[in-house]
Amino acid sequence: MNAPTDQYALASERDRFLSALDGDDPSVTARLAAHLTGCGNPLPSSTCRELGLPVGSSYGTAARQVMRCNGRIRPDAAPPATDAAPESQARQDPVAGDGQVTMT
């Protein structure tokens, strides 16, 4: 059952996000992700695996991961942080609703 705060995005918005993940413009991906952070729609299994998320994760979980990675798909693809918290600290600060937390 979904939490009462889950929202469901239009298929066209979800499709644009998936296309952006396949593209090479992190700013577009981050912009689209910002609109999906509360989306409870299930992400395709292949995309979950690509992002390193458990199968069955939501678009919201993927969007929050993309936002933490500056629009990139995976944390290891993100450029070095300049004024943000160190990556190890970011891994320790879970986002509400995330299904997976990585501790270092």
mmCIF file of the C-alpha atoms, coordinates in Angstrom:
data_MODEL
# 
_entry.id   MODEL 
# 
loop_
_atom_site.group_PDB 
_atom_site.id 
_atom_site.type_symbol 
_atom_site.label_atom_id 
_atom_site.label_alt_id 
_atom_site.label_comp_id 
_atom_site.label_asym_id 
_atom_site.label_entity_id 
_atom_site.label_seq_id 
_atom_site.pdbx_PDB_ins_code 
_atom_site.Cartn_x 
_atom_site.Cartn_y 
_atom_site.Cartn_z 
_atom_site.occupancy 
_atom_site.B_iso_or_equiv 
_atom_site.pdbx_formal_charge 
_atom_site.auth_seq_id 
_atom_site.auth_comp_id 
_atom_site.auth_asym_id 
_atom_site.auth_atom_id 
_atom_site.pdbx_PDB_model_num 
ATOM 1   C CA . MET A 1 1   ? 0.000  0.000  0.000   1.00 0.00 ? 1   MET A CA 1 
ATOM 2   C CA . ASN A 1 2   ? 1.276  3.472  -0.798  1.00 0.00 ? 2   ASN A CA 1 
ATOM 3   C CA . ALA A 1 3   ? 1.968  6.105  1.822   1.00 0.00 ? 3   ALA A CA 1 
ATOM 4   C CA . PRO A 1 4   ? -0.566 8.950  1.813   1.00 0.00 ? 4   PRO A CA 1 
ATOM 5   C CA . THR A 1 5   ? 2.105  11.364 0.574   1.00 0.00 ? 5   THR A CA 1 
ATOM 6   C CA . ASP A 1 6   ? 2.815  9.372  -2.605  1.00 0.00 ? 6   ASP A CA 1 
ATOM 7   C CA . GLN A 1 7   ? 1.926  11.192 -5.795  1.00 0.00 ? 7   GLN A CA 1 
ATOM 8   C CA . TYR A 1 8   ? 1.646  9.778  -9.260  1.00 0.00 ? 8   TYR A CA 1 
ATOM 9   C CA . ALA A 1 9   ? 3.210  11.547 -12.224 1.00 0.00 ? 9   ALA A CA 1 
ATOM 10  C CA . LEU A 1 10  ? 1.866  11.571 -15.742 1.00 0.00 ? 10  LEU A CA 1 
ATOM 11  C CA . ALA A 1 11  ? 3.315  8.926  -18.032 1.00 0.00 ? 11  ALA A CA 1 
ATOM 12  C CA . SER A 1 12  ? 4.711  11.661 -20.290 1.00 0.00 ? 12  SER A CA 1 
ATOM 13  C CA . GLU A 1 13  ? 6.700  13.146 -17.367 1.00 0.00 ? 13  GLU A CA 1 
ATOM 14  C CA . ARG A 1 14  ? 8.040  9.737  -16.381 1.00 0.00 ? 14  ARG A CA 1 
ATOM 15  C CA . ASP A 1 15  ? 8.998  9.009  -20.005 1.00 0.00 ? 15  ASP A CA 1 
ATOM 16  C CA . ARG A 1 16  ? 10.891 12.320 -20.304 1.00 0.00 ? 16  ARG A CA 1 
ATOM 17  C CA . PHE A 1 17  ? 12.806 11.452 -17.109 1.00 0.00 ? 17  PHE A CA 1 
ATOM 18  C CA . LEU A 1 18  ? 13.744 8.005  -18.451 1.00 0.00 ? 18  LEU A CA 1 
ATOM 19  C CA . SER A 1 19  ? 14.894 9.577  -21.734 1.00 0.00 ? 19  SER A CA 1 
ATOM 20  C CA . ALA A 1 20  ? 16.953 12.138 -19.822 1.00 0.00 ? 20  ALA A CA 1 
ATOM 21  C CA . LEU A 1 21  ? 18.656 9.339  -17.883 1.00 0.00 ? 21  LEU A CA 1 
ATOM 22  C CA . ASP A 1 22  ? 19.798 7.928  -21.230 1.00 0.00 ? 22  ASP A CA 1 
ATOM 23  C CA . GLY A 1 23  ? 20.984 11.351 -22.407 1.00 0.00 ? 23  GLY A CA 1 
ATOM 24  C CA . ASP A 1 24  ? 24.163 13.221 -21.625 1.00 0.00 ? 24  ASP A CA 1 
ATOM 25  C CA . ASP A 1 25  ? 22.839 16.458 -20.103 1.00 0.00 ? 25  ASP A CA 1 
ATOM 26  C CA . PRO A 1 26  ? 22.830 16.215 -16.287 1.00 0.00 ? 26  PRO A CA 1 
ATOM 27  C CA . SER A 1 27  ? 21.133 19.611 -15.950 1.00 0.00 ? 27  SER A CA 1 
ATOM 28  C CA . VAL A 1 28  ? 18.079 18.377 -17.899 1.00 0.00 ? 28  VAL A CA 1 
ATOM 29  C CA . THR A 1 29  ? 18.000 15.170 -15.864 1.00 0.00 ? 29  THR A CA 1 
ATOM 30  C CA . ALA A 1 30  ? 18.174 17.109 -12.585 1.00 0.00 ? 30  ALA A CA 1 
ATOM 31  C CA . ARG A 1 31  ? 15.450 19.531 -13.696 1.00 0.00 ? 31  ARG A CA 1 
ATOM 32  C CA . LEU A 1 32  ? 13.102 16.675 -14.570 1.00 0.00 ? 32  LEU A CA 1 
ATOM 33  C CA . ALA A 1 33  ? 14.026 14.777 -11.396 1.00 0.00 ? 33  ALA A CA 1 
ATOM 34  C CA . ALA A 1 34  ? 13.067 17.775 -9.266  1.00 0.00 ? 34  ALA A CA 1 
ATOM 35  C CA . HIS A 1 35  ? 9.450  17.320 -10.378 1.00 0.00 ? 35  HIS A CA 1 
ATOM 36  C CA . LEU A 1 36  ? 9.378  13.596 -9.569  1.00 0.00 ? 36  LEU A CA 1 
ATOM 37  C CA . THR A 1 37  ? 10.818 13.425 -6.049  1.00 0.00 ? 37  THR A CA 1 
ATOM 38  C CA . GLY A 1 38  ? 7.428  12.528 -4.560  1.00 0.00 ? 38  GLY A CA 1 
ATOM 39  C CA . CYS A 1 39  ? 6.317  10.186 -7.341  1.00 0.00 ? 39  CYS A CA 1 
ATOM 40  C CA . GLY A 1 40  ? 5.216  6.766  -6.141  1.00 0.00 ? 40  GLY A CA 1 
ATOM 41  C CA . ASN A 1 41  ? 4.989  5.125  -9.570  1.00 0.00 ? 41  ASN A CA 1 
ATOM 42  C CA . PRO A 1 42  ? 7.230  2.053  -9.810  1.00 0.00 ? 42  PRO A CA 1 
ATOM 43  C CA . LEU A 1 43  ? 10.383 2.487  -11.860 1.00 0.00 ? 43  LEU A CA 1 
ATOM 44  C CA . PRO A 1 44  ? 11.098 -0.105 -14.593 1.00 0.00 ? 44  PRO A CA 1 
ATOM 45  C CA . SER A 1 45  ? 13.253 -2.965 -13.267 1.00 0.00 ? 45  SER A CA 1 
ATOM 46  C CA . SER A 1 46  ? 16.003 -2.338 -15.819 1.00 0.00 ? 46  SER A CA 1 
ATOM 47  C CA . THR A 1 47  ? 16.279 1.303  -14.723 1.00 0.00 ? 47  THR A CA 1 
ATOM 48  C CA . CYS A 1 48  ? 16.378 0.251  -11.062 1.00 0.00 ? 48  CYS A CA 1 
ATOM 49  C CA . ARG A 1 49  ? 19.334 -1.996 -11.839 1.00 0.00 ? 49  ARG A CA 1 
ATOM 50  C CA . GLU A 1 50  ? 21.036 0.729  -13.901 1.00 0.00 ? 50  GLU A CA 1 
ATOM 51  C CA . LEU A 1 51  ? 20.757 3.152  -10.979 1.00 0.00 ? 51  LEU A CA 1 
ATOM 52  C CA . GLY A 1 52  ? 21.820 0.567  -8.402  1.00 0.00 ? 52  GLY A CA 1 
ATOM 53  C CA . LEU A 1 53  ? 18.393 0.691  -6.719  1.00 0.00 ? 53  LEU A CA 1 
ATOM 54  C CA . PRO A 1 54  ? 16.364 -2.284 -5.512  1.00 0.00 ? 54  PRO A CA 1 
ATOM 55  C CA . VAL A 1 55  ? 13.913 -3.567 -8.112  1.00 0.00 ? 55  VAL A CA 1 
ATOM 56  C CA . GLY A 1 56  ? 10.520 -2.099 -7.282  1.00 0.00 ? 56  GLY A CA 1 
ATOM 57  C CA . SER A 1 57  ? 11.880 1.327  -6.320  1.00 0.00 ? 57  SER A CA 1 
ATOM 58  C CA . SER A 1 58  ? 9.767  4.338  -7.236  1.00 0.00 ? 58  SER A CA 1 
ATOM 59  C CA . TYR A 1 59  ? 10.464 7.181  -9.621  1.00 0.00 ? 59  TYR A CA 1 
ATOM 60  C CA . GLY A 1 60  ? 10.653 9.364  -6.507  1.00 0.00 ? 60  GLY A CA 1 
ATOM 61  C CA . THR A 1 61  ? 13.505 7.295  -5.083  1.00 0.00 ? 61  THR A CA 1 
ATOM 62  C CA . ALA A 1 62  ? 15.359 7.481  -8.410  1.00 0.00 ? 62  ALA A CA 1 
ATOM 63  C CA . ALA A 1 63  ? 14.712 11.212 -8.705  1.00 0.00 ? 63  ALA A CA 1 
ATOM 64  C CA . ARG A 1 64  ? 16.101 11.858 -5.220  1.00 0.00 ? 64  ARG A CA 1 
ATOM 65  C CA . GLN A 1 65  ? 19.218 9.817  -6.056  1.00 0.00 ? 65  GLN A CA 1 
ATOM 66  C CA . VAL A 1 66  ? 19.705 11.788 -9.280  1.00 0.00 ? 66  VAL A CA 1 
ATOM 67  C CA . MET A 1 67  ? 19.300 15.046 -7.327  1.00 0.00 ? 67  MET A CA 1 
ATOM 68  C CA . ARG A 1 68  ? 21.939 13.937 -4.807  1.00 0.00 ? 68  ARG A CA 1 
ATOM 69  C CA . CYS A 1 69  ? 24.268 13.128 -7.731  1.00 0.00 ? 69  CYS A CA 1 
ATOM 70  C CA . ASN A 1 70  ? 23.893 16.530 -9.420  1.00 0.00 ? 70  ASN A CA 1 
ATOM 71  C CA . GLY A 1 71  ? 21.794 15.142 -12.278 1.00 0.00 ? 71  GLY A CA 1 
ATOM 72  C CA . ARG A 1 72  ? 24.041 12.194 -12.957 1.00 0.00 ? 72  ARG A CA 1 
ATOM 73  C CA . ILE A 1 73  ? 22.810 8.623  -12.884 1.00 0.00 ? 73  ILE A CA 1 
ATOM 74  C CA . ARG A 1 74  ? 25.047 7.128  -10.213 1.00 0.00 ? 74  ARG A CA 1 
ATOM 75  C CA . PRO A 1 75  ? 26.999 8.599  -7.292  1.00 0.00 ? 75  PRO A CA 1 
ATOM 76  C CA . ASP A 1 76  ? 30.291 7.383  -8.787  1.00 0.00 ? 76  ASP A CA 1 
ATOM 77  C CA . ALA A 1 77  ? 29.554 9.409  -11.949 1.00 0.00 ? 77  ALA A CA 1 
ATOM 78  C CA . ALA A 1 78  ? 29.149 12.685 -10.072 1.00 0.00 ? 78  ALA A CA 1 
ATOM 79  C CA . PRO A 1 79  ? 31.908 15.285 -10.381 1.00 0.00 ? 79  PRO A CA 1 
ATOM 80  C CA . PRO A 1 80  ? 33.855 16.150 -7.223  1.00 0.00 ? 80  PRO A CA 1 
ATOM 81  C CA . ALA A 1 81  ? 31.821 18.295 -4.850  1.00 0.00 ? 81  ALA A CA 1 
ATOM 82  C CA . THR A 1 82  ? 33.068 21.841 -4.427  1.00 0.00 ? 82  THR A CA 1 
ATOM 83  C CA . ASP A 1 83  ? 30.774 23.494 -1.907  1.00 0.00 ? 83  ASP A CA 1 
ATOM 84  C CA . ALA A 1 84  ? 28.527 20.561 -1.002  1.00 0.00 ? 84  ALA A CA 1 
ATOM 85  C CA . ALA A 1 85  ? 28.851 18.157 1.913   1.00 0.00 ? 85  ALA A CA 1 
ATOM 86  C CA . PRO A 1 86  ? 31.425 15.403 1.391   1.00 0.00 ? 86  PRO A CA 1 
ATOM 87  C CA . GLU A 1 87  ? 30.027 12.388 -0.451  1.00 0.00 ? 87  GLU A CA 1 
ATOM 88  C CA . SER A 1 88  ? 30.567 10.152 2.577   1.00 0.00 ? 88  SER A CA 1 
ATOM 89  C CA . GLN A 1 89  ? 28.313 12.467 4.611   1.00 0.00 ? 89  GLN A CA 1 
ATOM 90  C CA . ALA A 1 90  ? 25.685 12.475 1.854   1.00 0.00 ? 90  ALA A CA 1 
ATOM 91  C CA . ARG A 1 91  ? 25.544 8.672  2.007   1.00 0.00 ? 91  ARG A CA 1 
ATOM 92  C CA . GLN A 1 92  ? 24.880 8.835  5.735   1.00 0.00 ? 92  GLN A CA 1 
ATOM 93  C CA . ASP A 1 93  ? 21.994 11.309 5.425   1.00 0.00 ? 93  ASP A CA 1 
ATOM 94  C CA . PRO A 1 94  ? 19.021 9.297  4.124   1.00 0.00 ? 94  PRO A CA 1 
ATOM 95  C CA . VAL A 1 95  ? 16.177 11.046 2.371   1.00 0.00 ? 95  VAL A CA 1 
ATOM 96  C CA . ALA A 1 96  ? 12.759 10.320 3.846   1.00 0.00 ? 96  ALA A CA 1 
ATOM 97  C CA . GLY A 1 97  ? 11.069 7.590  1.871   1.00 0.00 ? 97  GLY A CA 1 
ATOM 98  C CA . ASP A 1 98  ? 14.214 6.128  0.343   1.00 0.00 ? 98  ASP A CA 1 
ATOM 99  C CA . GLY A 1 99  ? 14.217 2.377  0.379   1.00 0.00 ? 99  GLY A CA 1 
ATOM 100 C CA . GLN A 1 100 ? 17.987 1.961  0.617   1.00 0.00 ? 100 GLN A CA 1 
ATOM 101 C CA . VAL A 1 101 ? 20.631 3.666  2.703   1.00 0.00 ? 101 VAL A CA 1 
ATOM 102 C CA . THR A 1 102 ? 24.337 3.118  2.107   1.00 0.00 ? 102 THR A CA 1 
ATOM 103 C CA . MET A 1 103 ? 26.613 3.609  5.092   1.00 0.00 ? 103 MET A CA 1 
ATOM 104 C CA . THR A 1 104 ? 30.344 4.063  4.706   1.00 0.00 ? 104 THR A CA 1 
# 
